Amino acid sequence: MKNNTIKSLAVMIAAASGSTALAQTGPALEEILVTAQKREQSLMDVPVSVNTLSGEKIAETGIANMEGMADYIPSFNITQTGIGTTISIRGISSGVNQGFEQSTAQFVDGVHFGRAQQARAPFLDVERVEVLRGPQSILFGKNSTAGAVSITSAQPTRETTGSITGLYEPNHGERDIRAVVSGPMSDQFSARVAMLDRSMDGYMRNTTLGRDEAQEQDRVIRATFNWDPSPDWHVSLKLEDASFDREGRNLEVIEPTTLEGGVAYADVLANLTSQLTGGTNVYHLDTQQDFRRQSLAGYSEDNNPLGDYSENNSRHGILTIETLLGDHTLTSISGYTQYDYEELCNCDFVGVPLINIASAEDYSQWSQELRLASPLDQPISYLGGLFLQSSNLTFDDATRVPDGSFLPPALEAGGIAGASLLNNTSSQRAFEQDSDLWALFAQVTWNVTNELNVTFGGRYTDEEKTASRRQFHVANGQELPIGSPSDPHNTLFGLFNIEPYDTITDTRNESGFTPSVIVQYDLNPTDMVYASYTTGYKSGGFDVRSNAHPDPTVNNAFNVRTGEPMPITGVFQFEEEKVTNYELGGKFSLAGGAAELNVALFQSEFTDLQTSQFDGAFSFNVTNAAEATVRGVEVDGRWLLTHNLILSGGLAWLDFEYDRFPTAQCYFGQAQPGVTRCDASGKRREFTPEWQGNLGLNHHVSLGRMGLNSTLDLIYSDDYYTAPTLDPRMRQDSYVKVNARVALQGEGDRWELALIGKNLTDQAIVTHANGLPIATVLTQNTGTAYYAFYERPRSVALQGTLRF
């Protein structure tokens, strides 16, 4: 399969290379402009594998955030997990640990948004999104080993314009209102104000709480001001305030599994609840996939039931200044971004109160970039600059056994004496980190001949991180001293691989140089081929979520049955991740300018790949997987079949393999009792389908003074693992998803009324899955089930727009 794919690519490139640009005799495609190399260039001139989504496409398809982009960009995915969000390009992503920055660097108007929570922010008034695949370390920085996502907001206009858009979807109660006003304030000043108010009732039914989930509420207001005091100066200031809140989760429990001679988790819960309620209210664990879930996190102080929630607030300020220095351009981008959130996770994922995890994070970041760019039309052109960034992160969480929890009586029924002491207790963690970095970067292009150019790039980065973390137990609101075998809390929390310890503090200093070389050859005025060698790394850091001390001689947790110290070893530091990428590609104009074809063949070699390993209870320990190789082919293009009919699409073939990963997490039943690590060498990673693709057809027809615009999108994915443990029970089957849109447009495009259908084939698609944390504890490692996040099922929405 690999050889056939490579041969097919070679034939395709050879065929395209042998063609010459034909004289344009029919319709031609509109040029797509991107800033993938920090300059405005035609997409067809950039020697990088780039996919773009225009603001018009985002608005028309009702894409609410980055997660909705995955349908239209093969080998790009974003998923929610039990305690976080991950972004992946070409199968590479960061695990679920708040100590990570993402392997896919996200930039908004030139400012780095490296935190996972920032990827969940809603879209509003976007001009375009560019997804750059493969390491982008020279121009986009160190933490871009998988690639980069660059989001550009719409800018103020010199003419007064505005629009109001509303969307309503009845099945899931989605309501979306957006308003934009833009125009001049004077000869030199212009402004743009955009607002969003969006809500959704959800598509999961929580039968325990009697409500639909996940309920969403997004609010954003943004103001952008431009000042152009002269032709040589441009100043832009963007201010934004946003919130996005969630009640509940888009997950349900499925796939009950019991080892031979074991105890089913459903039976344990049913027997327990029957005993506690006198046999009158037997709990039923629903494991049928039906978009119905049971979830109860506990009770409030006034005895009201509580469910999962996530409350997020963010604020951003970006000041961009551009000026001409002779024939050079000097650019300054100053950015401030801050967010905070509070979350409650019913992390046992069932409808009886057992445990919950409350967490809060606060992050702030200042950054400054200075760039100097020469003209492109010179024998030697260059771009270089200085980047500074300073950030502060605080994270606190608590694994809680709330009043009324069924966990203590369940443990006592299993022979754990004194488990009732767990009532109204918690094991809490406090983490703080400061980071300061500076970087110098440059990219120089030598036009060897009119057809051949070579680009050399390099970036030197120096970073210092200082972090502290401590773990402590709390009972009835009082912090407990770090105990001994006589302290029952240390034995009881030891059941879940949790131990208390004093504050640990450390500092990491890292520096690194990442070079790149790109050779580009223009076959003719419209076609080119390129070959590139790029390197990158993602810095090491500090593990936020590990529940034990990193020193194996520190044993503050004790065996509940024997009183002996438990050898639990946590993690505090993890090492940097490195990548070397080789890429061969080409960009071709066909059919006299009516069609474009972009192809890329790549191989990425990773060392010390950063992964997050779940310990089966509540702890996530960061592990550096030794080696992994990712290779693949990406093809995308457009074809203007007629003046009013365009065909577009993309296809990606991906081969991911752990070359050596002997310390991977075992899936349920894979290993003998007591063994927690298994060898994943030779296996694929989760969420790495071999094939992904999309095909879109857009048609426009005039109806007198009005117009009819229709779009049909087909989205395909091969099967893939959904669980980080690579559990074969949790594989998502291949699928074809259908999205469509039909819109009636008024004269002069002053108004539009559209019908939008998503997932019209009503596919049940799992984006992430894992084992239930408490199940193996209560069944003594003989039974479990899985929680799985599901994409939204079929939806049909009505959208209306007025423009002025």
Rosetta blueprint (number, residue, H / E / L):
1 M L
2 K H
3 N H
4 N H
5 T H
6 I H
7 K H
8 S H
9 L H
10 A H
11 V H
12 M H
13 I H
14 A H
15 A H
16 A H
17 S H
18 G H
19 S L
20 T L
21 A L
22 L L
23 A L
24 Q L
25 T L
26 G L
27 P L
28 A L
29 L L
30 E L
31 E L
32 I L
33 L E
34 V E
35 T L
36 A L
37 Q L
38 K L
39 R L
40 E L
41 Q E
42 S E
43 L H
44 M H
45 D H
46 V L
47 P L
48 V L
49 S E
50 V E
51 N E
52 T E
53 L E
54 S E
55 G H
56 E H
57 K H
58 I H
59 A H
60 E H
61 T L
62 G L
63 I L
64 A L
65 N E
66 M H
67 E H
68 G H
69 M H
70 A H
71 D H
72 Y H
73 I L
74 P L
75 S L
76 F E
77 N E
78 I E
79 T E
80 Q E
81 T L
82 G L
83 I L
84 G L
85 T E
86 T E
87 I E
88 S E
89 I E
90 R L
91 G L
92 I E
93 S L
94 S L
95 G L
96 V L
97 N L
98 Q L
99 G L
100 F L
101 E L
102 Q L
103 S L
104 T E
105 A E
106 Q E
107 F E
108 V E
109 D L
110 G L
111 V E
112 H E
113 F E
114 G L
115 R L
116 A H
117 Q H
118 Q H
119 A H
120 R H
121 A L
122 P E
123 F L
124 L L
125 D L
126 V E
127 E E
128 R E
129 V E
130 E E
131 V E
132 L E
133 R E
134 G L
135 P L
136 Q L
137 S H
138 I H
139 L H
140 F H
141 G L
142 K L
143 N L
144 S L
145 T L
146 A L
147 G E
148 A E
149 V E
150 S E
151 I E
152 T E
153 S E
154 A L
155 Q L
156 P L
157 T L
158 R L
159 E L
160 T L
161 T E
162 G E
163 S E
164 I E
165 T E
166 G E
167 L E
168 Y E
169 E E
170 P L
171 N L
172 H L
173 G L
174 E E
175 R E
176 D E
177 I E
178 R E
179 A E
180 V E
181 V E
182 S E
183 G E
184 P E
185 M L
186 S L
187 D L
188 Q L
189 F E
190 S E
191 A E
192 R E
193 V E
194 A E
195 M E
196 L E
197 D E
198 R E
199 S E
200 M E
201 D L
202 G L
203 Y L
204 M E
205 R E
206 N E
207 T L
208 T L
209 L L
210 G L
211 R E
212 D E
213 E E
214 A L
215 Q E
216 E E
217 Q E
218 D E
219 R E
220 V E
221 I E
222 R E
223 A E
224 T E
225 F E
226 N E
227 W E
228 D E
229 P E
230 S E
231 P L
232 D L
233 W E
234 H E
235 V E
236 S E
237 L E
238 K E
239 L E
240 E E
241 D E
242 A E
243 S E
244 F E
245 D E
246 R E
247 E E
248 G L
249 R L
250 N L
251 L E
252 E E
253 V E
254 I E
255 E E
256 P E
257 T E
258 T E
259 L L
260 E L
261 G L
262 G L
263 V L
264 A L
265 Y H
266 A H
267 D H
268 V H
269 L H
270 A H
271 N H
272 L H
273 T H
274 S H
275 Q H
276 L H
277 T L
278 G L
279 G L
280 T L
281 N L
282 V L
283 Y L
284 H L
285 L L
286 D L
287 T L
288 Q L
289 Q L
290 D L
291 F L
292 R E
293 R E
294 Q L
295 S L
296 L L
297 A L
298 G E
299 Y E
300 S L
301 E L
302 D L
303 N L
304 N L
305 P E
306 L E
307 G L
308 D L
309 Y E
310 S E
311 E E
312 N E
313 N E
314 S E
315 R E
316 H E
317 G E
318 I E
319 L E
320 T E
321 I E
322 E E
323 T E
324 L E
325 L E
326 G L
327 D L
328 H E
329 T E
330 L E
331 T E
332 S E
333 I E
334 S E
335 G E
336 Y E
337 T E
338 Q E
339 Y E
340 D E
341 Y E
342 E E
343 E E
344 L E
345 C E
346 N L
347 C L
348 D L
349 F L
350 V L
351 G L
352 V L
353 P L
354 L L
355 I L
356 N E
357 I E
358 A E
359 S E
360 A E
361 E E
362 D E
363 Y E
364 S E
365 Q E
366 W E
367 S E
368 Q E
369 E E
370 L E
371 R E
372 L E
373 A E
374 S L
375 P L
376 L L
377 D L
378 Q L
379 P L
380 I E
381 S E
382 Y E
383 L E
384 G E
385 G E
386 L E
387 F E
388 L E
389 Q E
390 S E
391 S E
392 N E
393 L E
394 T E
395 F E
396 D E
397 D E
398 A E
399 T E
400 R E
401 V E
402 P L
403 D L
404 G L
405 S L
406 F L
407 L H
408 P H
409 P H
410 A H
411 L H
412 E H
413 A H
414 G L
415 G L
416 I L
417 A L
418 G L
419 A H
420 S H
421 L H
422 L H
423 N L
424 N L
425 T E
426 S E
427 S E
428 Q E
429 R E
430 A E
431 F E
432 E E
433 Q E
434 D E
435 S E
436 D E
437 L E
438 W E
439 A E
440 L E
441 F E
442 A E
443 Q E
444 V E
445 T E
446 W E
447 N E
448 V L
449 T L
450 N L
451 E L
452 L E
453 N E
454 V E
455 T E
456 F E
457 G E
458 G E
459 R E
460 Y E
461 T E
462 D E
463 E E
464 E E
465 K E
466 T E
467 A E
468 S E
469 R E
470 R E
471 Q E
472 F E
473 H E
474 V E
475 A E
476 N L
477 G L
478 Q E
479 E E
480 L L
481 P L
482 I L
483 G L
484 S L
485 P L
486 S L
487 D L
488 P H
489 H H
490 N H
491 T H
492 L H
493 F H
494 G H
495 L L
496 F L
497 N L
498 I L
499 E L
500 P L
501 Y E
502 D E
503 T E
504 I E
505 T E
506 D E
507 T E
508 R E
509 N E
510 E E
511 S E
512 G E
513 F E
514 T E
515 P E
516 S E
517 V E
518 I E
519 V E
520 Q E
521 Y E
522 D E
523 L L
524 N L
525 P L
526 T L
527 D L
528 M E
529 V E
530 Y E
531 A E
532 S E
533 Y E
534 T E
535 T E
536 G E
537 Y E
538 K E
539 S L
540 G L
541 G E
542 F E
543 D L
544 V L
545 R L
546 S L
547 N L
548 A L
549 H L
550 P L
551 D L
552 P L
553 T L
554 V L
555 N L
556 N L
557 A L
558 F E
559 N L
560 V L
561 R L
562 T L
563 G L
564 E L
565 P E
566 M L
567 P L
568 I L
569 T L
570 G L
571 V L
572 F L
573 Q E
574 F E
575 E L
576 E L
577 E E
578 K E
579 V E
580 T E
581 N E
582 Y E
583 E E
584 L E
585 G E
586 G E
587 K E
588 F E
589 S E
590 L E
591 A H
592 G H
593 G H
594 A L
595 A E
596 E E
597 L E
598 N E
599 V E
600 A E
601 L E
602 F E
603 Q E
604 S E
605 E E
606 F E
607 T E
608 D E
609 L E
610 Q E
611 T E
612 S E
613 Q E
614 F E
615 D L
616 G L
617 A L
618 F L
619 S L
620 F E
621 N E
622 V E
623 T E
624 N E
625 A E
626 A E
627 E E
628 A E
629 T E
630 V E
631 R E
632 G E
633 V E
634 E E
635 V E
636 D E
637 G E
638 R E
639 W E
640 L E
641 L E
642 T E
643 H L
644 N L
645 L E
646 I E
647 L E
648 S E
649 G E
650 G E
651 L E
652 A E
653 W E
654 L E
655 D E
656 F E
657 E E
658 Y E
659 D E
660 R E
661 F L
662 P L
663 T L
664 A E
665 Q E
666 C L
667 Y L
668 F L
669 G L
670 Q L
671 A L
672 Q L
673 P L
674 G L
675 V L
676 T L
677 R E
678 C E
679 D L
680 A L
681 S L
682 G L
683 K L
684 R L
685 R L
686 E L
687 F L
688 T L
689 P L
690 E L
691 W E
692 Q E
693 G E
694 N E
695 L E
696 G E
697 L E
698 N E
699 H E
700 H E
701 V E
702 S E
703 L E
704 G L
705 R L
706 M E
707 G E
708 L E
709 N E
710 S E
711 T E
712 L E
713 D E
714 L E
715 I E
716 Y E
717 S E
718 D L
719 D L
720 Y E
721 Y E
722 T L
723 A L
724 P L
725 T L
726 L L
727 D L
728 P L
729 R L
730 M L
731 R E
732 Q E
733 D L
734 S L
735 Y E
736 V E
737 K E
738 V E
739 N E
740 A E
741 R E
742 V E
743 A E
744 L E
745 Q E
746 G L
747 E H
748 G H
749 D H
750 R L
751 W E
752 E E
753 L E
754 A E
755 L E
756 I E
757 G E
758 K E
759 N L
760 L L
761 T L
762 D L
763 Q L
764 A L
765 I L
766 V E
767 T E
768 H E
769 A E
770 N E
771 G E
772 L L
773 P L
774 I L
775 A H
776 T H
777 V H
778 L H
779 T L
780 Q L
781 N L
782 T L
783 G E
784 T E
785 A E
786 Y E
787 Y E
788 A E
789 F E
790 Y E
791 E L
792 R L
793 P L
794 R L
795 S E
796 V E
797 A E
798 L E
799 Q E
800 G E
801 T E
802 L E
803 R E
804 F L
